[in-house]
Amino acid sequence: MLVTAYLAFVVLLASCLGLELSRCRAKPPGRACSNPSFLRFQLDFYQVYFLALAADWLQAPYLYKLYQHYHFLEGQIAILYVCGLASTVLFGLVASSLVDWLGRKKSCVLFSLTYSLCCLTKLSQDYFVLLVGRALGGLSTALLFSAFEAWYIHEHVERHDFPAEWIPATFARAAFWNHVLAVVAGVAAEAVACWVGLGPVAPFLAAIPLLALTGALALHSWGENYDRQRAFSRTCAGGLRCLLSDRRVLLLGTIQALFESVIFIFVFLWTPVLDPHGAPLGIIFSSFMAASLLGSSLYRIATSKRYHLQPMHLLSLAVLIVVFSLFMLTFSTSPGQESPVESFIAFLLIELACGLYFPSMSFLRRKVIPETEQAGVLNWFRVPLHLLACLGLLVLHDSDRKTGTQNMFSICSAVMVMALLAVVGLFTVLLKEADDDEERR
């Protein structure tokens, strides 16, 4: 398993580098890329945002292992994960309004404080303290995915008066480097967990200086901005109306809830599946992130002018890959007949599918959901998503350990088949709309 993990990591990393280098040579630089003021502003944002992302990724490979190291049972660990997901739902619903009211810069500093406290709770073996830590982690995650982007967009448009068309370029580059940071963070987590001598808690302690630097740089180099005009109740009400009145939006939300809830369960299960076979968890995690980056690169190539594939086709492919991978896992995790290498390959395929899925969904959300209703609709999308993930973890908590993992992968397979049906339904609706538009012309 050790050799397989390192070999897969090297092959995936080489593939990603080859695709990205060829893409960079083929793509001419845009006007935004040569504007010195814009580049300085981007750098001010990236140096803070990337530190926050690196601190977040550094903790991911060893979370389950840490709880296992403290001798908690799988059911108890499942409850800790459920607590984290539930807090993400609760804080995610109000995060945008909280950030707008408190101030985006202050919210980023608050993120660094709450996430540092979350990391410190990992030093304790007390179950209640760890539950509090998971709640703090949920708050921190909600702030990470709302405060930083909101600060950037406001500064980009309102203070610096750069063209709004340049915003996607900033976040596209951020998405690429987010994958790179995740790959590096996995290797770093493996190194500190093995060499520092503190065991699985070491990556969490290593994240604290990064979080402190995140808060300090935001406090020193960023200006403050607010937006107190948004009413949370009005945002949610408008999002619910849009969700219920438009079949395309409803199908899109169904796909997101089913697909991403399965991914949350995968995040919980990969460690107990591979760790007993001597897998280097940090390298395994980096391999997952490299596979996801490879999927994103393949998405950009497939949707380029050369191949002309539509995001809807790639979304269908992503769901099909996950269905196939989950069927593989139901056999490779059979009690007494485990095949860790086959499970690892299936996990890599799931991450590759995620690299195709997320940009496809991002494109379809922009196409299907009105811009004014996106915040409210996405809030409603997250509720069933996290509820399904929590339900899955609770079912696993009550199951027999010998067959529970295999049964959970079987259930996830059925869920993904439902997601595939929803994809077919959305594809049919969009195709019919395109035909109607063609006839009207």
Backbone hydrogen bonds, N-H to C=O, Kabsch-Sander energy under -0.5 kcal/mol:
donor,donor_aa,acceptor,acceptor_aa,energy
5,A,1,M,-2.4
6,Y,2,L,-2.0
7,L,3,V,-2.6
8,A,4,T,-2.7
9,F,5,A,-2.1
10,V,6,Y,-2.3
11,V,7,L,-2.4
12,L,8,A,-2.6
13,L,9,F,-2.4
14,A,10,V,-2.5
15,S,11,V,-2.2
16,C,12,L,-2.4
17,L,13,L,-2.5
18,G,14,A,-2.4
19,L,15,S,-2.3
20,E,16,C,-2.6
21,L,17,L,-2.5
22,S,18,G,-2.0
23,R,19,L,-2.0
24,C,20,E,-2.5
25,R,21,L,-1.9
26,A,22,S,-1.5
27,K,23,R,-1.4
34,S,30,G,-0.6
34,S,31,R,-1.0
35,N,32,A,-1.1
39,L,35,N,-2.4
40,R,36,P,-2.2
41,F,37,S,-2.1
42,Q,38,F,-2.9
43,L,39,L,-2.3
44,D,40,R,-2.1
45,F,41,F,-1.8
46,Y,42,Q,-3.3
47,Q,43,L,-2.5
48,V,44,D,-0.7
48,V,45,F,-0.6
49,Y,45,F,-2.8
50,F,46,Y,-3.1
51,L,47,Q,-0.5
52,A,48,V,-1.8
53,L,49,Y,-2.4
54,A,50,F,-2.7
55,A,51,L,-2.2
56,D,52,A,-1.8
57,W,53,L,-2.7
58,L,54,A,-2.1
59,Q,55,A,-0.7
59,Q,56,D,-0.8
60,A,56,D,-0.5
60,A,57,W,-1.1
62,Y,59,Q,-0.5
63,L,60,A,-0.9
66,L,62,Y,-2.1
67,Y,63,L,-1.7
68,Q,64,Y,-2.3
69,H,65,K,-2.5
70,Y,66,L,-1.5
71,H,68,Q,-1.8
72,F,67,Y,-1.9
77,I,73,L,-2.3
78,A,74,E,-2.4
79,I,75,G,-1.6
80,L,76,Q,-1.7
81,Y,77,I,-2.2
82,V,78,A,-2.5
83,C,79,I,-2.5
84,G,80,L,-1.9
85,L,81,Y,-2.5
86,A,82,V,-3.0
87,S,83,C,-2.3
88,T,84,G,-1.8
89,V,85,L,-2.1
90,L,86,A,-2.4
91,F,87,S,-2.8
92,G,88,T,-2.2
93,L,89,V,-1.6
94,V,90,L,-0.8
95,A,91,F,-1.3
96,S,92,G,-0.5
98,L,94,V,-2.7
99,V,95,A,-2.9
100,D,96,S,-2.3
101,W,97,S,-2.0
102,L,98,L,-3.1
103,G,99,V,-2.3
104,R,225,N,-2.2
107,S,103,G,-2.1
108,C,104,R,-1.9
109,V,105,K,-2.0
110,L,106,K,-2.7
111,F,107,S,-2.2
112,S,108,C,-1.7
113,L,109,V,-1.7
114,T,110,L,-3.0
115,Y,111,F,-2.6
116,S,112,S,-1.4
117,L,113,L,-2.2
118,C,114,T,-2.1
119,C,115,Y,-2.2
120,L,116,S,-2.2
121,T,117,L,-1.8
122,K,118,C,-0.5
122,K,119,C,-1.1
123,L,120,L,-1.8
124,S,121,T,-1.5
130,L,126,D,-2.0
131,L,127,Y,-1.9
132,V,128,F,-2.2
133,G,129,V,-2.1
134,R,130,L,-2.0
135,A,131,L,-2.0
136,L,132,V,-2.5
137,G,133,G,-2.1
138,G,134,R,-2.0
139,L,135,A,-2.0
140,S,136,L,-2.5
141,T,137,G,-2.5
142,A,138,G,-2.0
143,L,139,L,-2.1
144,L,140,S,-2.6
145,F,141,T,-1.9
146,S,143,L,-1.2
147,A,143,L,-2.4
148,F,143,L,-0.7
150,A,146,S,-1.8
151,W,147,A,-2.4
152,Y,148,F,-2.2
153,I,149,E,-2.6
154,H,150,A,-2.0
155,E,151,W,-2.3
156,H,152,Y,-3.0
157,V,153,I,-2.2
158,E,154,H,-2.6
159,R,154,H,-1.0
160,H,155,E,-2.6
162,F,156,H,-2.4
166,W,163,P,-1.8
167,I,164,A,-1.4
170,T,166,W,-1.4
171,F,167,I,-1.9
172,A,168,P,-2.4
173,R,169,A,-2.0
174,A,170,T,-2.1
175,A,171,F,-2.2
176,F,172,A,-1.8
177,W,173,R,-2.5
178,N,174,A,-2.0
179,H,175,A,-1.5
180,V,176,F,-1.8
181,L,177,W,-2.9
182,A,178,N,-2.0
183,V,179,H,-2.2
184,V,180,V,-2.5
185,A,181,L,-2.9
186,G,182,A,-1.9
187,V,183,V,-1.5
188,A,184,V,-2.7
189,A,185,A,-2.9
190,E,186,G,-2.1
191,A,187,V,-2.2
192,V,188,A,-2.7
193,A,189,A,-2.2
194,C,190,E,-1.6
195,W,191,A,-2.6
196,V,192,V,-1.5
199,G,193,A,-0.5
201,V,198,L,-0.8
202,A,199,G,-1.8
204,F,201,V,-0.6
205,L,201,V,-1.7
206,A,202,A,-2.5
207,A,203,P,-1.2
208,I,204,F,-0.7
208,I,205,L,-0.7
210,L,206,A,-0.7
211,L,207,A,-2.2
212,A,208,I,-2.7
213,L,209,P,-2.3
214,T,210,L,-2.0
215,G,211,L,-2.3
216,A,212,A,-2.3
217,L,213,L,-2.6
218,A,214,T,-2.2
219,L,215,G,-2.4
220,H,216,A,-2.0
221,S,217,L,-3.0
222,W,218,A,-1.6
227,D,100,D,-1.5
232,F,230,R,-0.6
235,T,231,A,-2.5
236,C,232,F,-2.5
237,A,233,S,-2.4
238,G,234,R,-2.4
239,G,235,T,-2.1
240,L,236,C,-2.4
241,R,237,A,-2.2
242,C,238,G,-2.1
243,L,239,G,-2.2
244,L,240,L,-2.3
245,S,241,R,-1.8
246,D,242,C,-1.2
247,R,245,S,-0.5
250,L,246,D,-2.1
251,L,247,R,-2.5
252,L,248,R,-2.3
253,G,249,V,-2.6
254,T,250,L,-2.0
255,I,251,L,-2.4
256,Q,252,L,-2.3
257,A,253,G,-2.6
258,L,254,T,-2.4
259,F,255,I,-2.8
260,E,256,Q,-2.3
261,S,257,A,-1.3
262,V,258,L,-1.4
263,I,259,F,-1.7
264,F,260,E,-2.0
265,I,261,S,-1.7
266,F,262,V,-2.4
267,V,263,I,-2.3
268,F,264,F,-1.3
269,L,265,I,-2.0
270,W,266,F,-2.1
273,V,269,L,-1.5
274,L,270,W,-2.1
275,D,271,T,-3.1
277,H,274,L,-1.6
278,G,275,D,-1.9
279,A,274,L,-1.0
281,L,279,A,-1.0
284,I,280,P,-2.7
285,F,281,L,-2.6
286,S,282,G,-2.3
287,S,283,I,-2.4
288,F,284,I,-2.2
289,M,285,F,-2.4
290,A,286,S,-2.4
291,A,287,S,-2.3
292,S,288,F,-2.2
293,L,289,M,-2.4
294,L,290,A,-2.3
295,G,291,A,-2.1
296,S,292,S,-2.1
297,S,293,L,-2.3
298,L,294,L,-2.4
299,Y,295,G,-2.0
300,R,296,S,-2.1
301,I,297,S,-2.1
302,A,298,L,-2.8
303,T,299,Y,-2.1
304,S,301,I,-1.1
307,Y,304,S,-0.6
308,H,304,S,-2.7
309,L,302,A,-2.5
313,H,310,Q,-0.9
314,L,310,Q,-1.6
315,L,311,P,-2.4
316,S,312,M,-2.0
317,L,313,H,-2.1
318,A,314,L,-2.4
319,V,315,L,-2.2
320,L,316,S,-2.2
321,I,317,L,-2.4
322,V,318,A,-2.0
323,V,319,V,-2.4
324,F,320,L,-2.4
325,S,321,I,-2.5
326,L,322,V,-2.6
327,F,323,V,-1.8
328,M,324,F,-2.0
329,L,325,S,-2.1
330,T,326,L,-1.7
331,F,327,F,-0.9
331,F,328,M,-0.7
332,S,328,M,-2.5
333,T,329,L,-1.5
334,S,331,F,-1.3
337,Q,334,S,-2.4
339,S,332,S,-2.7
343,S,339,S,-2.3
344,F,340,P,-2.6
345,I,341,V,-2.3
346,A,342,E,-2.2
347,F,343,S,-2.5
348,L,344,F,-2.3
349,L,345,I,-2.1
350,I,346,A,-1.9
351,E,347,F,-2.2
352,L,348,L,-2.4
353,A,349,L,-2.4
354,C,350,I,-1.9
355,G,351,E,-1.8
356,L,352,L,-1.1
357,Y,353,A,-2.7
358,F,354,C,-2.3
360,S,356,L,-1.2
361,M,357,Y,-2.9
362,S,358,F,-2.2
363,F,359,P,-2.1
364,L,360,S,-2.3
365,R,361,M,-2.7
366,R,362,S,-1.7
367,K,363,F,-1.7
368,V,364,L,-2.7
369,I,365,R,-2.3
373,E,370,P,-1.4
374,Q,370,P,-0.6
374,Q,371,E,-0.9
377,V,373,E,-2.6
378,L,374,Q,-2.7
379,N,375,A,-1.6
380,W,376,G,-1.7
381,F,377,V,-2.2
382,R,378,L,-1.8
383,V,379,N,-0.9
385,L,381,F,-1.3
386,H,382,R,-2.5
387,L,383,V,-2.2
388,L,384,P,-2.6
389,A,385,L,-1.9
390,C,386,H,-2.7
391,L,387,L,-2.6
392,G,388,L,-2.4
393,L,389,A,-2.2
394,L,390,C,-2.3
395,V,391,L,-2.4
396,L,392,G,-2.1
397,H,393,L,-2.1
398,D,394,L,-1.5
399,S,396,L,-1.0
403,T,400,D,-0.7
404,G,400,D,-2.9
405,T,401,R,-0.6
407,N,403,T,-2.8
408,M,404,G,-2.3
409,F,405,T,-2.0
410,S,406,Q,-1.8
411,I,407,N,-2.5
412,C,408,M,-2.6
413,S,409,F,-2.0
414,A,410,S,-1.8
415,V,411,I,-2.2
416,M,412,C,-2.5
417,V,413,S,-1.8
418,M,414,A,-1.7
419,A,415,V,-2.0
420,L,416,M,-2.2
421,L,417,V,-1.9
422,A,418,M,-2.1
423,V,419,A,-2.2
424,V,420,L,-2.3
425,G,421,L,-2.3
426,L,422,A,-2.5
427,F,423,V,-2.7
428,T,424,V,-2.3
429,V,425,G,-2.1
430,L,426,L,-2.6
431,L,427,F,-2.3
432,K,428,T,-2.3
433,E,429,V,-2.3
434,A,430,L,-2.2
435,D,431,L,-2.2
436,D,432,K,-2.5
437,D,433,E,-2.3
438,E,434,A,-1.9
439,E,435,D,-2.2
440,R,436,D,-2.0
441,R,437,D,-1.3
